[in-house]
Amino acid sequence: MHKLNSEVVQTHKREEMEDEAHMLYRSEKLINLLQKDQHALECPLDDLLELPDAHLQAWIIQFQVAIIKQNRIFIPETEKSSSCLRQWL
C-alpha cells in the first residue's frame, strides 16, 4: 500500500515537472533570456523530458534563476525612472 502511494506521488511530481519544463521551454521567446543563460535551451525539449527527475528539476531551477536574472536587469532602470518622475512631480 505505501509503495503504491509513493509511486503515485512520484508519478504526479514527474508530470508536474514535465508540465513546468514545457511551459518554461516554450515561454523563452517571450522571456528573451540573457545571452549567458541561453545554454539552458541547448538541449531539445524531448531530450530534457527524458532526463532523470533530479536532472530535470535542476534544469527547471536553472531556467527559473535565468528568468529572475533577466528581470533584475530592468528593475534598477525602472526604479531610477520612478524616482526621477517623483522628483519632477
PyMOL Python script that loads the backbone (N, CA, C, O; Angstrom):
from pymol import cmd

cmd.read_pdbstr("""\
ATOM      1  N   MET A   1       0.821  -1.196   0.000  1.00  0.00           N
ATOM      2  CA  MET A   1       0.000   0.000   0.000  1.00  0.00           C
ATOM      3  C   MET A   1       0.865   1.261   0.000  1.00  0.00           C
ATOM      4  O   MET A   1       0.631   2.167  -0.799  1.00  0.00           O
ATOM      5  N   HIS A   2       1.871   1.330   0.894  1.00  0.00           N
ATOM      6  CA  HIS A   2       2.731   2.505   0.963  1.00  0.00           C
ATOM      7  C   HIS A   2       3.547   2.667  -0.314  1.00  0.00           C
ATOM      8  O   HIS A   2       3.762   3.783  -0.787  1.00  0.00           O
ATOM      9  N   LYS A   3       3.998   1.549  -0.865  1.00  0.00           N
ATOM     10  CA  LYS A   3       4.769   1.606  -2.101  1.00  0.00           C
ATOM     11  C   LYS A   3       3.909   2.149  -3.236  1.00  0.00           C
ATOM     12  O   LYS A   3       4.383   2.939  -4.052  1.00  0.00           O
ATOM     13  N   LEU A   4       2.661   1.733  -3.291  1.00  0.00           N
ATOM     14  CA  LEU A   4       1.744   2.209  -4.328  1.00  0.00           C
ATOM     15  C   LEU A   4       1.524   3.705  -4.190  1.00  0.00           C
ATOM     16  O   LEU A   4       1.563   4.430  -5.184  1.00  0.00           O
ATOM     17  N   ASN A   5       1.293   4.179  -2.968  1.00  0.00           N
ATOM     18  CA  ASN A   5       1.103   5.615  -2.741  1.00  0.00           C
ATOM     19  C   ASN A   5       2.347   6.399  -3.133  1.00  0.00           C
ATOM     20  O   ASN A   5       2.244   7.471  -3.730  1.00  0.00           O
ATOM     21  N   SER A   6       3.523   5.871  -2.802  1.00  0.00           N
ATOM     22  CA  SER A   6       4.772   6.526  -3.141  1.00  0.00           C
ATOM     23  C   SER A   6       4.952   6.623  -4.656  1.00  0.00           C
ATOM     24  O   SER A   6       5.412   7.646  -5.164  1.00  0.00           O
ATOM     25  N   GLU A   7       4.597   5.577  -5.363  1.00  0.00           N
ATOM     26  CA  GLU A   7       4.708   5.583  -6.825  1.00  0.00           C
ATOM     27  C   GLU A   7       3.739   6.584  -7.444  1.00  0.00           C
ATOM     28  O   GLU A   7       4.079   7.264  -8.412  1.00  0.00           O
ATOM     29  N   VAL A   8       2.548   6.673  -6.894  1.00  0.00           N
ATOM     30  CA  VAL A   8       1.550   7.628  -7.398  1.00  0.00           C
ATOM     31  C   VAL A   8       2.039   9.055  -7.180  1.00  0.00           C
ATOM     32  O   VAL A   8       1.918   9.899  -8.068  1.00  0.00           O
ATOM     33  N   VAL A   9       2.582   9.321  -6.013  1.00  0.00           N
ATOM     34  CA  VAL A   9       3.104  10.658  -5.703  1.00  0.00           C
ATOM     35  C   VAL A   9       4.265  10.986  -6.631  1.00  0.00           C
ATOM     36  O   VAL A   9       4.346  12.092  -7.166  1.00  0.00           O
ATOM     37  N   GLN A  10       5.161  10.028  -6.820  1.00  0.00           N
ATOM     38  CA  GLN A  10       6.316  10.248  -7.698  1.00  0.00           C
ATOM     39  C   GLN A  10       5.870  10.504  -9.137  1.00  0.00           C
ATOM     40  O   GLN A  10       6.411  11.383  -9.808  1.00  0.00           O
ATOM     41  N   THR A  11       4.893   9.745  -9.607  1.00  0.00           N
ATOM     42  CA  THR A  11       4.370   9.944 -10.963  1.00  0.00           C
ATOM     43  C   THR A  11       3.747  11.327 -11.097  1.00  0.00           C
ATOM     44  O   THR A  11       3.931  12.004 -12.109  1.00  0.00           O
ATOM     45  N   HIS A  12       3.014  11.740 -10.077  1.00  0.00           N
ATOM     46  CA  HIS A  12       2.378  13.061 -10.101  1.00  0.00           C
ATOM     47  C   HIS A  12       3.431  14.170 -10.117  1.00  0.00           C
ATOM     48  O   HIS A  12       3.294  15.147 -10.852  1.00  0.00           O
ATOM     49  N   LYS A  13       4.484  14.020  -9.304  1.00  0.00           N
ATOM     50  CA  LYS A  13       5.562  15.016  -9.288  1.00  0.00           C
ATOM     51  C   LYS A  13       6.244  15.092 -10.648  1.00  0.00           C
ATOM     52  O   LYS A  13       6.570  16.179 -11.126  1.00  0.00           O
ATOM     53  N   ARG A  14       6.459  13.938 -11.265  1.00  0.00           N
ATOM     54  CA  ARG A  14       7.115  13.910 -12.581  1.00  0.00           C
ATOM     55  C   ARG A  14       6.252  14.638 -13.609  1.00  0.00           C
ATOM     56  O   ARG A  14       6.767  15.416 -14.413  1.00  0.00           O
ATOM     57  N   GLU A  15       4.958  14.392 -13.585  1.00  0.00           N
ATOM     58  CA  GLU A  15       4.051  15.067 -14.521  1.00  0.00           C
ATOM     59  C   GLU A  15       4.085  16.582 -14.323  1.00  0.00           C
ATOM     60  O   GLU A  15       4.071  17.340 -15.293  1.00  0.00           O
ATOM     61  N   GLU A  16       4.131  17.018 -13.066  1.00  0.00           N
ATOM     62  CA  GLU A  16       4.200  18.448 -12.779  1.00  0.00           C
ATOM     63  C   GLU A  16       5.504  19.050 -13.305  1.00  0.00           C
ATOM     64  O   GLU A  16       5.505  20.145 -13.868  1.00  0.00           O
ATOM     65  N   MET A  17       6.621  18.323 -13.117  1.00  0.00           N
ATOM     66  CA  MET A  17       7.905  18.817 -13.620  1.00  0.00           C
ATOM     67  C   MET A  17       7.902  18.898 -15.143  1.00  0.00           C
ATOM     68  O   MET A  17       8.423  19.857 -15.713  1.00  0.00           O
ATOM     69  N   GLU A  18       7.322  17.904 -15.804  1.00  0.00           N
ATOM     70  CA  GLU A  18       7.270  17.927 -17.267  1.00  0.00           C
ATOM     71  C   GLU A  18       6.400  19.077 -17.764  1.00  0.00           C
ATOM     72  O   GLU A  18       6.738  19.731 -18.751  1.00  0.00           O
ATOM     73  N   ASP A  19       5.286  19.324 -17.089  1.00  0.00           N
ATOM     74  CA  ASP A  19       4.437  20.461 -17.457  1.00  0.00           C
ATOM     75  C   ASP A  19       5.189  21.781 -17.290  1.00  0.00           C
ATOM     76  O   ASP A  19       5.109  22.662 -18.146  1.00  0.00           O
ATOM     77  N   GLU A  20       5.916  21.907 -16.188  1.00  0.00           N
ATOM     78  CA  GLU A  20       6.706  23.112 -15.921  1.00  0.00           C
ATOM     79  C   GLU A  20       7.794  23.294 -16.980  1.00  0.00           C
ATOM     80  O   GLU A  20       8.020  24.403 -17.464  1.00  0.00           O
ATOM     81  N   ALA A  21       8.464  22.197 -17.336  1.00  0.00           N
ATOM     82  CA  ALA A  21       9.513  22.258 -18.356  1.00  0.00           C
ATOM     83  C   ALA A  21       8.929  22.690 -19.698  1.00  0.00           C
ATOM     84  O   ALA A  21       9.525  23.513 -20.393  1.00  0.00           O
ATOM     85  N   HIS A  22       7.776  22.147 -20.068  1.00  0.00           N
ATOM     86  CA  HIS A  22       7.095  22.549 -21.311  1.00  0.00           C
ATOM     87  C   HIS A  22       6.822  24.047 -21.306  1.00  0.00           C
ATOM     88  O   HIS A  22       7.132  24.753 -22.265  1.00  0.00           O
ATOM     89  N   MET A  23       6.238  24.518 -20.210  1.00  0.00           N
ATOM     90  CA  MET A  23       5.867  25.929 -20.126  1.00  0.00           C
ATOM     91  C   MET A  23       7.102  26.824 -20.215  1.00  0.00           C
ATOM     92  O   MET A  23       7.107  27.802 -20.962  1.00  0.00           O
ATOM     93  N   LEU A  24       8.143  26.494 -19.460  1.00  0.00           N
ATOM     94  CA  LEU A  24       9.352  27.310 -19.469  1.00  0.00           C
ATOM     95  C   LEU A  24      10.029  27.292 -20.834  1.00  0.00           C
ATOM     96  O   LEU A  24      10.447  28.334 -21.340  1.00  0.00           O
ATOM     97  N   TYR A  25      10.134  26.126 -21.417  1.00  0.00           N
ATOM     98  CA  TYR A  25      10.829  25.994 -22.701  1.00  0.00           C
ATOM     99  C   TYR A  25      10.111  26.793 -23.786  1.00  0.00           C
ATOM    100  O   TYR A  25      10.749  27.442 -24.615  1.00  0.00           O
ATOM    101  N   ARG A  26       8.800  26.741 -23.775  1.00  0.00           N
ATOM    102  CA  ARG A  26       8.028  27.447 -24.803  1.00  0.00           C
ATOM    103  C   ARG A  26       7.927  28.943 -24.528  1.00  0.00           C
ATOM    104  O   ARG A  26       7.696  29.722 -25.453  1.00  0.00           O
ATOM    105  N   SER A  27       8.094  29.354 -23.285  1.00  0.00           N
ATOM    106  CA  SER A  27       7.984  30.773 -22.946  1.00  0.00           C
ATOM    107  C   SER A  27       9.268  31.538 -23.238  1.00  0.00           C
ATOM    108  O   SER A  27       9.278  32.765 -23.131  1.00  0.00           O
ATOM    109  N   GLU A  28      10.338  30.867 -23.597  1.00  0.00           N
ATOM    110  CA  GLU A  28      11.629  31.522 -23.826  1.00  0.00           C
ATOM    111  C   GLU A  28      11.514  32.655 -24.823  1.00  0.00           C
ATOM    112  O   GLU A  28      12.167  33.685 -24.654  1.00  0.00           O
ATOM    113  N   LYS A  29      10.703  32.498 -25.859  1.00  0.00           N
ATOM    114  CA  LYS A  29      10.571  33.542 -26.871  1.00  0.00           C
ATOM    115  C   LYS A  29       9.962  34.803 -26.279  1.00  0.00           C
ATOM    116  O   LYS A  29      10.243  35.905 -26.750  1.00  0.00           O
ATOM    117  N   LEU A  30       9.141  34.657 -25.262  1.00  0.00           N
ATOM    118  CA  LEU A  30       8.550  35.818 -24.604  1.00  0.00           C
ATOM    119  C   LEU A  30       9.488  36.410 -23.563  1.00  0.00           C
ATOM    120  O   LEU A  30       9.457  37.612 -23.298  1.00  0.00           O
ATOM    121  N   ILE A  31      10.317  35.562 -22.977  1.00  0.00           N
ATOM    122  CA  ILE A  31      11.186  35.988 -21.885  1.00  0.00           C
ATOM    123  C   ILE A  31      12.459  36.654 -22.388  1.00  0.00           C
ATOM    124  O   ILE A  31      12.929  37.618 -21.782  1.00  0.00           O
ATOM    125  N   ASN A  32      13.024  36.161 -23.481  1.00  0.00           N
ATOM    126  CA  ASN A  32      14.264  36.704 -24.035  1.00  0.00           C
ATOM    127  C   ASN A  32      15.394  36.642 -23.007  1.00  0.00           C
ATOM    128  O   ASN A  32      15.829  37.664 -22.477  1.00  0.00           O
ATOM    129  N   LEU A  33      15.859  35.422 -22.738  1.00  0.00           N
ATOM    130  CA  LEU A  33      16.916  35.204 -21.751  1.00  0.00           C
ATOM    131  C   LEU A  33      18.186  35.955 -22.106  1.00  0.00           C
ATOM    132  O   LEU A  33      18.443  36.261 -23.270  1.00  0.00           O
ATOM    133  N   LEU A  34      18.978  36.245 -21.079  1.00  0.00           N
ATOM    134  CA  LEU A  34      20.273  36.854 -21.302  1.00  0.00           C
ATOM    135  C   LEU A  34      21.155  35.907 -22.101  1.00  0.00           C
ATOM    136  O   LEU A  34      20.993  34.688 -22.034  1.00  0.00           O
ATOM    137  N   GLN A  35      22.080  36.470 -22.852  1.00  0.00           N
ATOM    138  CA  GLN A  35      22.970  35.668 -23.693  1.00  0.00           C
ATOM    139  C   GLN A  35      23.691  34.587 -22.888  1.00  0.00           C
ATOM    140  O   GLN A  35      23.818  33.451 -23.343  1.00  0.00           O
ATOM    141  N   LYS A  36      24.163  34.946 -21.687  1.00  0.00           N
ATOM    142  CA  LYS A  36      24.920  33.990 -20.881  1.00  0.00           C
ATOM    143  C   LYS A  36      24.056  32.851 -20.341  1.00  0.00           C
ATOM    144  O   LYS A  36      24.592  31.853 -19.858  1.00  0.00           O
ATOM    145  N   ASP A  37      22.734  32.981 -20.412  1.00  0.00           N
ATOM    146  CA  ASP A  37      21.839  31.923 -19.940  1.00  0.00           C
ATOM    147  C   ASP A  37      21.181  31.136 -21.070  1.00  0.00           C
ATOM    148  O   ASP A  37      20.375  30.241 -20.818  1.00  0.00           O
ATOM    149  N   GLN A  38      21.519  31.463 -22.301  1.00  0.00           N
ATOM    150  CA  GLN A  38      20.928  30.771 -23.447  1.00  0.00           C
ATOM    151  C   GLN A  38      21.270  29.281 -23.475  1.00  0.00           C
ATOM    152  O   GLN A  38      20.569  28.495 -24.112  1.00  0.00           O
ATOM    153  N   HIS A  39      22.355  28.888 -22.779  1.00  0.00           N
ATOM    154  CA  HIS A  39      22.753  27.479 -22.771  1.00  0.00           C
ATOM    155  C   HIS A  39      21.658  26.578 -22.202  1.00  0.00           C
ATOM    156  O   HIS A  39      21.649  25.376 -22.465  1.00  0.00           O
ATOM    157  N   ALA A  40      20.749  27.141 -21.435  1.00  0.00           N
ATOM    158  CA  ALA A  40      19.654  26.356 -20.860  1.00  0.00           C
ATOM    159  C   ALA A  40      18.747  25.791 -21.944  1.00  0.00           C
ATOM    160  O   ALA A  40      17.974  24.864 -21.697  1.00  0.00           O
ATOM    161  N   LEU A  41      18.844  26.355 -23.149  1.00  0.00           N
ATOM    162  CA  LEU A  41      17.981  25.916 -24.243  1.00  0.00           C
ATOM    163  C   LEU A  41      18.732  25.109 -25.300  1.00  0.00           C
ATOM    164  O   LEU A  41      18.186  24.827 -26.367  1.00  0.00           O
ATOM    165  N   GLU A  42      19.972  24.739 -25.013  1.00  0.00           N
ATOM    166  CA  GLU A  42      20.754  23.972 -25.986  1.00  0.00           C
ATOM    167  C   GLU A  42      20.181  22.576 -26.212  1.00  0.00           C
ATOM    168  O   GLU A  42      20.247  22.044 -27.320  1.00  0.00           O
ATOM    169  N   CYS A  43      19.636  22.004 -25.188  1.00  0.00           N
ATOM    170  CA  CYS A  43      19.088  20.650 -25.268  1.00  0.00           C
ATOM    171  C   CYS A  43      17.642  20.721 -25.781  1.00  0.00           C
ATOM    172  O   CYS A  43      16.849  21.511 -25.268  1.00  0.00           O
ATOM    173  N   PRO A  44      17.291  19.909 -26.784  1.00  0.00           N
ATOM    174  CA  PRO A  44      15.897  19.897 -27.252  1.00  0.00           C
ATOM    175  C   PRO A  44      14.937  19.465 -26.132  1.00  0.00           C
ATOM    176  O   PRO A  44      15.317  18.714 -25.233  1.00  0.00           O
ATOM    177  N   LEU A  45      13.718  19.940 -26.199  1.00  0.00           N
ATOM    178  CA  LEU A  45      12.726  19.649 -25.170  1.00  0.00           C
ATOM    179  C   LEU A  45      12.519  18.146 -24.996  1.00  0.00           C
ATOM    180  O   LEU A  45      12.417  17.665 -23.868  1.00  0.00           O
ATOM    181  N   ASP A  46      12.457  17.413 -26.081  1.00  0.00           N
ATOM    182  CA  ASP A  46      12.256  15.963 -25.981  1.00  0.00           C
ATOM    183  C   ASP A  46      13.370  15.297 -25.187  1.00  0.00           C
ATOM    184  O   ASP A  46      13.120  14.369 -24.418  1.00  0.00           O
ATOM    185  N   ASP A  47      14.595  15.766 -25.370  1.00  0.00           N
ATOM    186  CA  ASP A  47      15.720  15.213 -24.613  1.00  0.00           C
ATOM    187  C   ASP A  47      15.633  15.598 -23.136  1.00  0.00           C
ATOM    188  O   ASP A  47      15.961  14.800 -22.259  1.00  0.00           O
ATOM    189  N   LEU A  48      15.191  16.821 -22.872  1.00  0.00           N
ATOM    190  CA  LEU A  48      15.029  17.252 -21.479  1.00  0.00           C
ATOM    191  C   LEU A  48      14.030  16.374 -20.743  1.00  0.00           C
ATOM    192  O   LEU A  48      14.235  16.015 -19.584  1.00  0.00           O
ATOM    193  N   LEU A  49      12.955  16.037 -21.425  1.00  0.00           N
ATOM    194  CA  LEU A  49      11.896  15.256 -20.784  1.00  0.00           C
ATOM    195  C   LEU A  49      12.310  13.819 -20.516  1.00  0.00           C
ATOM    196  O   LEU A  49      11.622  13.103 -19.788  1.00  0.00           O
ATOM    197  N   GLU A  50      13.408  13.394 -21.086  1.00  0.00           N
ATOM    198  CA  GLU A  50      13.921  12.046 -20.833  1.00  0.00           C
ATOM    199  C   GLU A  50      14.935  12.017 -19.690  1.00  0.00           C
ATOM    200  O   GLU A  50      15.376  10.943 -19.282  1.00  0.00           O
ATOM    201  N   LEU A  51      15.306  13.183 -19.174  1.00  0.00           N
ATOM    202  CA  LEU A  51      16.266  13.253 -18.072  1.00  0.00           C
ATOM    203  C   LEU A  51      15.676  12.632 -16.807  1.00  0.00           C
ATOM    204  O   LEU A  51      14.458  12.618 -16.627  1.00  0.00           O
ATOM    205  N   PRO A  52      16.541  12.122 -15.933  1.00  0.00           N
ATOM    206  CA  PRO A  52      16.056  11.657 -14.617  1.00  0.00           C
ATOM    207  C   PRO A  52      15.432  12.821 -13.850  1.00  0.00           C
ATOM    208  O   PRO A  52      15.701  13.986 -14.142  1.00  0.00           O
ATOM    209  N   ASP A  53      14.615  12.498 -12.888  1.00  0.00           N
ATOM    210  CA  ASP A  53      13.882  13.519 -12.134  1.00  0.00           C
ATOM    211  C   ASP A  53      14.785  14.609 -11.564  1.00  0.00           C
ATOM    212  O   ASP A  53      14.482  15.794 -11.701  1.00  0.00           O
ATOM    213  N   ALA A  54      15.882  14.224 -10.930  1.00  0.00           N
ATOM    214  CA  ALA A  54      16.765  15.207 -10.305  1.00  0.00           C
ATOM    215  C   ALA A  54      17.372  16.156 -11.331  1.00  0.00           C
ATOM    216  O   ALA A  54      17.517  17.348 -11.063  1.00  0.00           O
ATOM    217  N   HIS A  55      17.722  15.642 -12.491  1.00  0.00           N
ATOM    218  CA  HIS A  55      18.318  16.479 -13.541  1.00  0.00           C
ATOM    219  C   HIS A  55      17.273  17.411 -14.142  1.00  0.00           C
ATOM    220  O   HIS A  55      17.568  18.571 -14.431  1.00  0.00           O
ATOM    221  N   LEU A  56      16.066  16.915 -14.330  1.00  0.00           N
ATOM    222  CA  LEU A  56      15.002  17.765 -14.867  1.00  0.00           C
ATOM    223  C   LEU A  56      14.676  18.873 -13.875  1.00  0.00           C
ATOM    224  O   LEU A  56      14.477  20.023 -14.266  1.00  0.00           O
ATOM    225  N   GLN A  57      14.621  18.530 -12.600  1.00  0.00           N
ATOM    226  CA  GLN A  57      14.356  19.538 -11.575  1.00  0.00           C
ATOM    227  C   GLN A  57      15.462  20.589 -11.560  1.00  0.00           C
ATOM    228  O   GLN A  57      15.183  21.779 -11.410  1.00  0.00           O
ATOM    229  N   ALA A  58      16.708  20.163 -11.715  1.00  0.00           N
ATOM    230  CA  ALA A  58      17.838  21.105 -11.747  1.00  0.00           C
ATOM    231  C   ALA A  58      17.717  22.036 -12.945  1.00  0.00           C
ATOM    232  O   ALA A  58      17.982  23.232 -12.822  1.00  0.00           O
ATOM    233  N   TRP A  59      17.321  21.510 -14.102  1.00  0.00           N
ATOM    234  CA  TRP A  59      17.145  22.345 -15.294  1.00  0.00           C
ATOM    235  C   TRP A  59      16.049  23.380 -15.057  1.00  0.00           C
ATOM    236  O   TRP A  59      16.206  24.546 -15.419  1.00  0.00           O
ATOM    237  N   ILE A  60      14.949  22.959 -14.455  1.00  0.00           N
ATOM    238  CA  ILE A  60      13.837  23.882 -14.187  1.00  0.00           C
ATOM    239  C   ILE A  60      14.309  25.012 -13.270  1.00  0.00           C
ATOM    240  O   ILE A  60      14.019  26.181 -13.524  1.00  0.00           O
ATOM    241  N   ILE A  61      15.022  24.669 -12.225  1.00  0.00           N
ATOM    242  CA  ILE A  61      15.517  25.689 -11.292  1.00  0.00           C
ATOM    243  C   ILE A  61      16.492  26.623 -11.988  1.00  0.00           C
ATOM    244  O   ILE A  61      16.441  27.837 -11.791  1.00  0.00           O
ATOM    245  N   GLN A  62      17.385  26.061 -12.805  1.00  0.00           N
ATOM    246  CA  GLN A  62      18.353  26.876 -13.542  1.00  0.00           C
ATOM    247  C   GLN A  62      17.628  27.862 -14.462  1.00  0.00           C
ATOM    248  O   GLN A  62      18.021  29.025 -14.554  1.00  0.00           O
ATOM    249  N   PHE A  63      16.590  27.412 -15.131  1.00  0.00           N
ATOM    250  CA  PHE A  63      15.831  28.271 -16.036  1.00  0.00           C
ATOM    251  C   PHE A  63      15.099  29.358 -15.253  1.00  0.00           C
ATOM    252  O   PHE A  63      15.058  30.510 -15.686  1.00  0.00           O
ATOM    253  N   GLN A  64      14.523  29.003 -14.107  1.00  0.00           N
ATOM    254  CA  GLN A  64      13.824  29.991 -13.284  1.00  0.00           C
ATOM    255  C   GLN A  64      14.784  31.062 -12.782  1.00  0.00           C
ATOM    256  O   GLN A  64      14.432  32.241 -12.742  1.00  0.00           O
ATOM    257  N   VAL A  65      15.984  30.666 -12.402  1.00  0.00           N
ATOM    258  CA  VAL A  65      17.004  31.631 -11.971  1.00  0.00           C
ATOM    259  C   VAL A  65      17.381  32.551 -13.132  1.00  0.00           C
ATOM    260  O   VAL A  65      17.562  33.753 -12.940  1.00  0.00           O
ATOM    261  N   ALA A  66      17.499  31.987 -14.337  1.00  0.00           N
ATOM    262  CA  ALA A  66      17.825  32.797 -15.512  1.00  0.00           C
ATOM    263  C   ALA A  66      16.736  33.836 -15.767  1.00  0.00           C
ATOM    264  O   ALA A  66      17.039  34.967 -16.147  1.00  0.00           O
ATOM    265  N   ILE A  67      15.495  33.470 -15.565  1.00  0.00           N
ATOM    266  CA  ILE A  67      14.385  34.422 -15.735  1.00  0.00           C
ATOM    267  C   ILE A  67      14.494  35.539 -14.703  1.00  0.00           C
ATOM    268  O   ILE A  67      14.308  36.712 -15.026  1.00  0.00           O
ATOM    269  N   ILE A  68      14.793  35.170 -13.470  1.00  0.00           N
ATOM    270  CA  ILE A  68      14.933  36.175 -12.410  1.00  0.00           C
ATOM    271  C   ILE A  68      16.077  37.128 -12.731  1.00  0.00           C
ATOM    272  O   ILE A  68      15.938  38.341 -12.574  1.00  0.00           O
ATOM    273  N   LYS A  69      17.204  36.586 -13.178  1.00  0.00           N
ATOM    274  CA  LYS A  69      18.349  37.443 -13.522  1.00  0.00           C
ATOM    275  C   LYS A  69      17.988  38.394 -14.658  1.00  0.00           C
ATOM    276  O   LYS A  69      18.370  39.564 -14.629  1.00  0.00           O
ATOM    277  N   GLN A  70      17.265  37.910 -15.645  1.00  0.00           N
ATOM    278  CA  GLN A  70      16.873  38.752 -16.772  1.00  0.00           C
ATOM    279  C   GLN A  70      15.959  39.872 -16.288  1.00  0.00           C
ATOM    280  O   GLN A  70      16.088  41.014 -16.728  1.00  0.00           O
ATOM    281  N   ASN A  71      15.049  39.552 -15.396  1.00  0.00           N
ATOM    282  CA  ASN A  71      14.111  40.557 -14.886  1.00  0.00           C
ATOM    283  C   ASN A  71      14.808  41.599 -14.028  1.00  0.00           C
ATOM    284  O   ASN A  71      14.397  42.759 -14.031  1.00  0.00           O
ATOM    285  N   ARG A  72      15.846  41.225 -13.294  1.00  0.00           N
ATOM    286  CA  ARG A  72      16.540  42.161 -12.415  1.00  0.00           C
ATOM    287  C   ARG A  72      17.287  43.242 -13.186  1.00  0.00           C
ATOM    288  O   ARG A  72      17.523  44.322 -12.645  1.00  0.00           O
ATOM    289  N   ILE A  73      17.653  42.990 -14.397  1.00  0.00           N
ATOM    290  CA  ILE A  73      18.363  43.990 -15.189  1.00  0.00           C
ATOM    291  C   ILE A  73      17.485  45.214 -15.400  1.00  0.00           C
ATOM    292  O   ILE A  73      17.987  46.337 -15.447  1.00  0.00           O
ATOM    293  N   PHE A  74      16.195  45.010 -15.526  1.00  0.00           N
ATOM    294  CA  PHE A  74      15.292  46.112 -15.818  1.00  0.00           C
ATOM    295  C   PHE A  74      14.759  46.792 -14.561  1.00  0.00           C
ATOM    296  O   PHE A  74      14.252  47.911 -14.643  1.00  0.00           O
ATOM    297  N   ILE A  75      14.857  46.157 -13.425  1.00  0.00           N
ATOM    298  CA  ILE A  75      14.327  46.739 -12.191  1.00  0.00           C
ATOM    299  C   ILE A  75      15.054  48.022 -11.801  1.00  0.00           C
ATOM    300  O   ILE A  75      14.382  49.011 -11.508  1.00  0.00           O
ATOM    301  N   PRO A  76      16.398  48.067 -11.781  1.00  0.00           N
ATOM    302  CA  PRO A  76      17.060  49.333 -11.398  1.00  0.00           C
ATOM    303  C   PRO A  76      16.683  50.498 -12.316  1.00  0.00           C
ATOM    304  O   PRO A  76      16.509  51.623 -11.848  1.00  0.00           O
ATOM    305  N   GLU A  77      16.560  50.237 -13.604  1.00  0.00           N
ATOM    306  CA  GLU A  77      16.183  51.306 -14.529  1.00  0.00           C
ATOM    307  C   GLU A  77      14.785  51.813 -14.218  1.00  0.00           C
ATOM    308  O   GLU A  77      14.529  53.016 -14.276  1.00  0.00           O
ATOM    309  N   THR A  78      13.891  50.908 -13.892  1.00  0.00           N
ATOM    310  CA  THR A  78      12.527  51.301 -13.561  1.00  0.00           C
ATOM    311  C   THR A  78      12.519  52.124 -12.283  1.00  0.00           C
ATOM    312  O   THR A  78      11.838  53.147 -12.204  1.00  0.00           O
ATOM    313  N   GLU A  79      13.271  51.681 -11.284  1.00  0.00           N
ATOM    314  CA  GLU A  79      13.348  52.428 -10.027  1.00  0.00           C
ATOM    315  C   GLU A  79      13.915  53.821 -10.253  1.00  0.00           C
ATOM    316  O   GLU A  79      13.405  54.794  -9.698  1.00  0.00           O
ATOM    317  N   LYS A  80      14.963  53.927 -11.060  1.00  0.00           N
ATOM    318  CA  LYS A  80      15.571  55.224 -11.336  1.00  0.00           C
ATOM    319  C   LYS A  80      14.570  56.139 -12.043  1.00  0.00           C
ATOM    320  O   LYS A  80      14.449  57.316 -11.706  1.00  0.00           O
ATOM    321  N   SER A  81      13.858  55.591 -13.021  1.00  0.00           N
ATOM    322  CA  SER A  81      12.859  56.381 -13.742  1.00  0.00           C
ATOM    323  C   SER A  81      11.750  56.835 -12.805  1.00  0.00           C
ATOM    324  O   SER A  81      11.312  57.984 -12.868  1.00  0.00           O
ATOM    325  N   SER A  82      11.297  55.944 -11.941  1.00  0.00           N
ATOM    326  CA  SER A  82      10.248  56.297 -10.996  1.00  0.00           C
ATOM    327  C   SER A  82      10.713  57.392 -10.043  1.00  0.00           C
ATOM    328  O   SER A  82       9.967  58.319  -9.727  1.00  0.00           O
ATOM    329  N   SER A  83      11.950  57.270  -9.594  1.00  0.00           N
ATOM    330  CA  SER A  83      12.495  58.277  -8.678  1.00  0.00           C
ATOM    331  C   SER A  83      12.556  59.653  -9.359  1.00  0.00           C
ATOM    332  O   SER A  83      12.174  60.661  -8.765  1.00  0.00           O
ATOM    333  N   CYS A  84      13.034  59.685 -10.595  1.00  0.00           N
ATOM    334  CA  CYS A  84      13.120  60.941 -11.343  1.00  0.00           C
ATOM    335  C   CYS A  84      11.735  61.545 -11.559  1.00  0.00           C
ATOM    336  O   CYS A  84      11.555  62.757 -11.447  1.00  0.00           O
ATOM    337  N   LEU A  85      10.767  60.698 -11.868  1.00  0.00           N
ATOM    338  CA  LEU A  85       9.407  61.170 -12.099  1.00  0.00           C
ATOM    339  C   LEU A  85       8.829  61.743 -10.811  1.00  0.00           C
ATOM    340  O   LEU A  85       8.179  62.788 -10.836  1.00  0.00           O
ATOM    341  N   ARG A  86       9.059  61.065  -9.676  1.00  0.00           N
ATOM    342  CA  ARG A  86       8.574  61.565  -8.404  1.00  0.00           C
ATOM    343  C   ARG A  86       9.171  62.948  -8.075  1.00  0.00           C
ATOM    344  O   ARG A  86       8.469  63.841  -7.601  1.00  0.00           O
ATOM    345  N   GLN A  87      10.464  63.101  -8.333  1.00  0.00           N
ATOM    346  CA  GLN A  87      11.115  64.371  -8.060  1.00  0.00           C
ATOM    347  C   GLN A  87      10.556  65.472  -8.982  1.00  0.00           C
ATOM    348  O   GLN A  87      10.364  66.609  -8.552  1.00  0.00           O
ATOM    349  N   TRP A  88      10.308  65.130 -10.206  1.00  0.00           N
ATOM    350  CA  TRP A  88       9.788  66.108 -11.157  1.00  0.00           C
ATOM    351  C   TRP A  88       8.382  66.562 -10.758  1.00  0.00           C
ATOM    352  O   TRP A  88       8.040  67.741 -10.848  1.00  0.00           O
ATOM    353  N   LEU A  89       7.581  65.591 -10.317  1.00  0.00           N
ATOM    354  CA  LEU A  89       6.209  65.934  -9.899  1.00  0.00           C
ATOM    355  C   LEU A  89       6.235  66.744  -8.620  1.00  0.00           C
ATOM    356  O   LEU A  89       5.182  67.126  -8.111  1.00  0.00           O
TER     357      LEU A  89
END
""", "prot")
cmd.dss("prot")
cmd.show_as("cartoon", "prot")
cmd.util.cbc("prot")
cmd.orient("prot")
